[in-house]
Amino acid sequence: MITGGTDGMGRALAQIFLERGDQVVIVGRDERKGRDFLDAATGIGVRERATFIAADLSLVGENQRLVERIATDFPAVDALVLCARHYRATRLETGEGREHGFALFYLSRFVLSHGLLGNLEKAESPVVVNFCGPGADFGEIRWDDLELARDYHGNTAMVQGGKLNDLLGVAFAAHHPGARTRYVLYGPGMVSTSFSGEYDAESAAHVAYAKANGRSVADGIAPAVALVDSPPAEPLSAFNADTPVSLAGRSFDRSDAMRLHALTSELLRR
Ligand SMILES: NC(=O)c1ccc[n+]([C@@H]2O[C@H](COP(=O)([O-])OP(=O)(O)OC[C@H]3O[C@@H](n4cnc5c(N)ncnc54)[C@H](OP(=O)(O)O)[C@@H]3O)[C@@H](O)[C@H]2O)c1
């Protein structure tokens, strides 16, 4: 199952696994892109193994609906690959009143990672691959303003989101000690993709540079394919491309992870 599977690295991963004989579920917002994916699958004769589910993952309710649908239709999930993202130069609150980046880049991944654990545990060698930017040594978490009500900047939201996902990985491993499911935080580096988002002039210039100078999608996903094929032995691991990231750094602080997990659980309960 691949979120953000309608474009960029998510779509390329979906294509690879489909062609190799796997059953693949992709999730995205854009019905047209979803249909394109299914048409391409028909073209290579594997339509019956391809599923597109339309969902706006910036909404917690849609993530919960997705968890329920997967539980019913696909009881065993070998790999959950988390690729949905959308940059916003200006702050937006979702219909549920959450800051959009916090909701899509972090809350969605929290709900899906924990919510699909039962499905993952039914697989032989289950793994979650969370596409983010593990171990970044810049930026910070605004504990008193996680949804960036003050001084919002798109880059602040993106960098903080990466840090929240590092802590999600730590808390996931800590909360499911006996699980066979491996959690992998994966940073692809700068890769030339669609860069889903709404940009201002400054951020658009950065995206234009990244599109022109980023690595190819094929290079960006190659280590992730290997991680799905042979998940690491450790419950939690992190990689930037194929280079392991030490989990000893500040980004993976266990007490921060537990604090964030508690805050998130409380927020979802409310
Ligand atoms: N590209 C890079 O340089 C880079 C660097 C570091 C990390 N990453 C990470 O790698 C992952 C993949 O990035 P990418 O650049 O390949 O992605 P991308 O080309 O920008 O595509 C983003 C995907 O997210 C989906 N999406 C956006 N908003 C959504 C929503 N509200 N609900 C559901 N789906 C939504 C889009 O689907 P629709 O179009 O159907 O909405 C699309 O499939 C992301 O997690 C990103 O943070 C990328």
The ligand as an SDF file (V2000), in Angstrom:
LIG
                    3D

 48 52  0  0  0  0  0  0  0  0999 V2000
   11.3030   14.8680   -3.9920 N   0  0  0  0  0  0  0  0  0  0  0  0
   12.2140   15.1310   -3.0780 C   0  0  0  0  0  0  0  0  0  0  0  0
   13.2540   15.7760   -3.3630 O   0  0  0  0  0  0  0  0  0  0  0  0
   12.0470   14.6410   -1.6660 C   0  0  0  0  0  0  0  0  0  0  0  0
   13.0500   14.9390   -0.7290 C   0  0  0  0  0  0  0  0  0  0  0  0
   12.8940   14.4660    0.5760 C   0  0  0  0  0  0  0  0  0  0  0  0
   11.7770   13.7340    0.9310 C   0  0  0  0  0  0  0  0  0  0  0  0
   10.8090   13.4910   -0.0070 N   0  0  0  0  0  0  0  0  0  0  0  0
    9.6280   12.7250    0.4110 C   0  0  0  0  0  0  0  0  0  0  0  0
    9.3600   11.6770   -0.5040 O   0  0  0  0  0  0  0  0  0  0  0  0
    7.9410   11.4370   -0.5840 C   0  0  0  0  0  0  0  0  0  0  0  0
    7.5120   11.4230   -2.0210 C   0  0  0  0  0  0  0  0  0  0  0  0
    7.8060   12.6960   -2.5710 O   0  0  0  0  0  0  0  0  0  0  0  0
    7.6270   13.0200   -4.1140 P   0  0  0  0  0  0  0  0  0  0  0  0
    8.4480   14.2360   -4.3490 O   0  0  0  0  0  0  0  0  0  0  0  0
    7.8610   11.7840   -4.8970 O   0  0  0  0  0  0  0  0  0  0  0  0
    6.0650   13.3860   -4.1630 O   0  0  0  0  0  0  0  0  0  0  0  0
    5.2570   14.2390   -5.2390 P   0  0  0  0  0  0  0  0  0  0  0  0
    5.7380   13.9590   -6.6210 O   0  0  0  0  0  0  0  0  0  0  0  0
    5.2210   15.6510   -4.7760 O   0  0  0  0  0  0  0  0  0  0  0  0
    3.8110   13.5800   -5.0870 O   0  0  0  0  0  0  0  0  0  0  0  0
    3.0960   13.7720   -3.9020 C   0  0  0  0  0  0  0  0  0  0  0  0
    2.0080   12.7350   -3.7770 C   0  0  0  0  0  0  0  0  0  0  0  0
    1.2580   13.0470   -2.6010 O   0  0  0  0  0  0  0  0  0  0  0  0
   -0.1310   13.0040   -2.9250 C   0  0  0  0  0  0  0  0  0  0  0  0
   -0.8990   13.9230   -2.0910 N   0  0  0  0  0  0  0  0  0  0  0  0
   -0.7410   15.2610   -1.9490 C   0  0  0  0  0  0  0  0  0  0  0  0
   -1.6580   15.7550   -1.1020 N   0  0  0  0  0  0  0  0  0  0  0  0
   -2.4250   14.7000   -0.7030 C   0  0  0  0  0  0  0  0  0  0  0  0
   -3.5440   14.5730    0.1450 C   0  0  0  0  0  0  0  0  0  0  0  0
   -4.0780   15.6290    0.7960 N   0  0  0  0  0  0  0  0  0  0  0  0
   -4.0890   13.3500    0.3160 N   0  0  0  0  0  0  0  0  0  0  0  0
   -3.5830   12.2750   -0.3310 C   0  0  0  0  0  0  0  0  0  0  0  0
   -2.5150   12.3330   -1.1560 N   0  0  0  0  0  0  0  0  0  0  0  0
   -1.9430   13.5430   -1.3410 C   0  0  0  0  0  0  0  0  0  0  0  0
   -0.2060   13.4030   -4.3930 C   0  0  0  0  0  0  0  0  0  0  0  0
   -1.3780   12.8620   -4.9180 O   0  0  0  0  0  0  0  0  0  0  0  0
   -2.4480   13.7020   -5.7700 P   0  0  0  0  0  0  0  0  0  0  0  0
   -1.7080   14.4600   -6.8150 O   0  0  0  0  0  0  0  0  0  0  0  0
   -3.3300   12.6080   -6.2750 O   0  0  0  0  0  0  0  0  0  0  0  0
   -3.0850   14.5960   -4.7890 O   0  0  0  0  0  0  0  0  0  0  0  0
    1.0380   12.7070   -4.9490 C   0  0  0  0  0  0  0  0  0  0  0  0
    0.7330   11.3700   -5.2550 O   0  0  0  0  0  0  0  0  0  0  0  0
    7.2760   12.5320    0.2630 C   0  0  0  0  0  0  0  0  0  0  0  0
    6.9620   12.0130    1.5230 O   0  0  0  0  0  0  0  0  0  0  0  0
    8.3570   13.5890    0.4070 C   0  0  0  0  0  0  0  0  0  0  0  0
    8.2270   14.3140    1.6080 O   0  0  0  0  0  0  0  0  0  0  0  0
   10.9090   13.9280   -1.2870 C   0  0  0  0  0  0  0  0  0  0  0  0
  1  2  1  0
  2  3  2  0
  2  4  1  0
  4  5  1  0
  4 48  2  0
  5  6  2  0
  6  7  1  0
  7  8  2  0
  8  9  1  0
  8 48  1  0
  9 10  1  0
  9 46  1  0
 10 11  1  0
 11 12  1  0
 11 44  1  0
 12 13  1  0
 13 14  1  0
 14 15  2  0
 14 16  1  0
 14 17  1  0
 17 18  1  0
 18 19  2  0
 18 20  1  0
 18 21  1  0
 21 22  1  0
 22 23  1  0
 23 24  1  0
 23 42  1  0
 24 25  1  0
 25 26  1  0
 25 36  1  0
 26 27  1  0
 26 35  1  0
 27 28  2  0
 28 29  1  0
 29 30  1  0
 29 35  2  0
 30 31  1  0
 30 32  2  0
 32 33  1  0
 33 34  2  0
 34 35  1  0
 36 37  1  0
 36 42  1  0
 37 38  1  0
 38 39  2  0
 38 40  1  0
 38 41  1  0
 42 43  1  0
 44 45  1  0
 44 46  1  0
 46 47  1  0
M  CHG  2   8   1  16  -1
M  END
$$$$
